[in-house]
Amino acid sequence: MQVRPFRQEELPAVLACSVQTAAAQLVARDLPGATSQALARQITGMYTNALMMPDATILVMDWPQGAKETGPAAYVLMMPQPNAFTGEREVIILDIYTHPALRGRKVGRLLLEHVSAYAKRVGAGSLVAQIAVHNQASRALFRSAGYAEERVVVGRRA
């Protein structure tokens, strides 16, 4: 399976996948205002803002030749930015997706290997992602790729 930079015409398909999976990432504090329209606005805004940043990109994995499916098989949205504490450039993984038919086949690991190569190309010294505590599959993916859980974000409704 080939991993490559996304083409602008693929953005609607990427956004549609992201919006579909966003609901599973919500925590209890998010639920009161999390309508499908609000999720679509939020995801579209996140992608729009991220892709305006220098060196931000989406890497897309194509389906194997002969597959019946259309759209991206997997993708990752990432952008470099300075670490808030050290100033060192790091790559923030804002979104990662693997089509359900391909989960458990090391597709996510392959994407993360490409993220590491991208980080080296843009001069980043570290990689970071924020994952919902209940998202055990993503947490396991990142741990299997050598990421350590470093911080805990706590929250509640006012």
C-alpha positions as CSV (number, residue, x, y, z in Angstrom):
1,M,0.0,0.0,0.0
2,Q,1.4,3.4,-1.0
3,V,1.5,6.4,1.3
4,R,1.7,9.8,-0.3
5,P,0.8,13.5,0.2
6,F,-2.9,14.1,-0.2
7,R,-4.4,15.8,-3.3
8,Q,-6.7,18.8,-2.6
9,E,-9.6,17.0,-4.3
10,E,-9.4,14.3,-1.7
11,L,-10.1,16.7,1.2
12,P,-13.9,16.2,1.1
13,A,-13.5,12.4,1.5
14,V,-11.0,12.9,4.3
15,L,-13.3,15.3,6.1
16,A,-16.3,12.9,5.7
17,C,-14.3,10.1,7.3
18,S,-13.2,12.3,10.1
19,V,-16.6,13.6,10.9
20,Q,-18.0,10.0,10.9
21,T,-15.4,8.9,13.4
22,A,-15.3,12.1,15.5
23,A,-18.3,11.0,17.6
24,A,-16.4,8.0,18.9
25,Q,-13.7,10.4,20.3
26,L,-16.0,12.5,22.3
27,V,-15.9,12.5,26.1
28,A,-18.9,13.0,28.4
29,R,-18.1,16.7,28.7
30,D,-18.4,17.1,24.9
31,L,-21.8,15.4,24.5
32,P,-24.2,18.2,25.3
33,G,-23.2,20.3,22.2
34,A,-22.0,17.6,20.0
35,T,-24.5,17.6,17.1
36,S,-23.5,16.2,13.7
37,Q,-23.4,19.8,12.4
38,A,-21.2,20.9,15.3
39,L,-18.8,18.0,14.6
40,A,-18.7,18.8,10.9
41,R,-17.9,22.5,11.6
42,Q,-15.2,21.6,14.2
43,I,-13.5,19.0,12.0
44,T,-13.6,21.2,8.9
45,G,-12.2,24.1,11.0
46,M,-9.4,22.0,12.4
47,Y,-8.4,20.8,9.0
48,T,-8.7,24.3,7.4
49,N,-6.6,25.9,10.2
50,A,-4.0,23.2,10.3
51,L,-3.5,23.1,6.5
52,M,-2.8,26.9,6.5
53,M,0.2,26.3,8.7
54,P,3.6,26.0,7.0
55,D,4.7,22.3,6.4
56,A,1.3,21.0,7.6
57,T,0.0,18.1,5.4
58,I,-2.1,15.0,5.2
59,L,-0.5,11.7,4.2
60,V,-2.9,9.4,2.5
61,M,-2.7,5.6,2.1
62,D,-4.3,4.3,-1.1
63,W,-6.3,1.1,-1.3
64,P,-4.4,-1.9,-2.7
65,Q,-4.8,-2.3,-6.5
66,G,-8.0,-4.0,-7.4
67,A,-9.8,-3.0,-4.2
68,K,-13.5,-2.1,-4.6
69,E,-13.5,0.7,-2.0
70,T,-13.0,4.3,-3.0
71,G,-11.6,7.2,-1.0
72,P,-8.6,7.0,1.3
73,A,-7.8,3.7,2.9
74,A,-6.0,5.6,5.7
75,Y,-4.6,9.0,6.4
76,V,-2.9,11.2,9.0
77,L,-3.2,15.0,9.5
78,M,-0.1,16.5,11.0
79,M,1.7,19.8,11.4
80,P,5.0,21.0,13.0
81,Q,4.9,23.6,15.7
82,P,7.2,24.7,18.5
83,N,6.9,22.8,21.8
84,A,5.3,25.2,24.3
85,F,7.9,24.5,27.0
86,T,11.1,23.9,25.1
87,G,10.6,25.7,21.8
88,E,11.9,22.6,20.0
89,R,10.0,21.9,16.8
90,E,7.7,18.9,17.1
91,V,5.1,17.3,14.9
92,I,1.5,17.3,16.2
93,I,-0.6,14.4,14.9
94,L,-4.1,16.0,14.8
95,D,-6.0,13.1,13.2
96,I,-5.3,9.6,12.2
97,Y,-7.7,7.3,10.5
98,T,-7.7,3.7,9.1
99,H,-10.7,2.3,7.3
100,P,-12.4,-0.3,9.5
101,A,-11.8,-3.1,7.0
102,L,-8.0,-2.5,7.4
103,R,-7.8,-2.1,11.1
104,G,-5.6,-4.6,12.9
105,R,-3.3,-5.0,9.8
106,K,-0.5,-2.6,10.9
107,V,-1.8,0.1,8.6
108,G,-1.6,2.7,11.4
109,R,1.9,1.6,12.3
110,L,2.9,2.2,8.6
111,L,1.4,5.6,8.7
112,L,3.2,6.5,11.9
113,E,6.5,5.4,10.3
114,H,5.8,7.9,7.5
115,V,5.0,10.5,10.2
116,S,8.5,9.9,11.7
117,A,10.2,10.3,8.3
118,Y,8.2,13.5,7.7
119,A,9.3,14.8,11.2
120,K,12.9,14.3,10.3
121,R,12.4,16.1,6.9
122,V,10.9,19.2,8.6
123,G,13.5,19.2,11.4
124,A,11.2,18.2,14.3
125,G,12.7,16.5,17.3
126,S,9.6,14.9,18.7
127,L,6.1,13.7,17.9
128,V,2.9,14.2,19.9
129,A,-0.8,13.2,19.6
130,Q,-3.7,13.8,21.9
131,I,-5.9,10.7,22.3
132,A,-9.2,10.3,24.2
133,V,-8.6,8.1,27.3
134,H,-11.3,5.7,26.2
135,N,-9.8,5.2,22.7
136,Q,-8.0,2.0,23.6
137,A,-7.2,1.1,20.0
138,S,-5.4,4.4,19.3
139,R,-3.6,4.3,22.6
140,A,-2.4,0.8,21.8
141,L,-1.4,1.8,18.3
142,F,0.8,4.7,19.5
143,R,2.3,2.6,22.3
144,S,3.2,-0.1,19.8
145,A,5.0,2.6,17.8
146,G,7.1,3.7,20.8
147,Y,5.0,6.6,22.0
148,A,4.7,7.1,25.8
149,E,1.6,8.5,27.5
150,E,3.0,11.7,29.1
151,R,0.2,13.8,30.3
152,V,-3.4,13.5,31.5
153,V,-6.0,16.0,30.5
154,V,-8.8,16.3,33.0
155,G,-12.1,18.1,32.4
156,R,-15.7,18.6,33.6
157,R,-18.7,20.7,32.8
158,A,-19.1,23.9,34.8
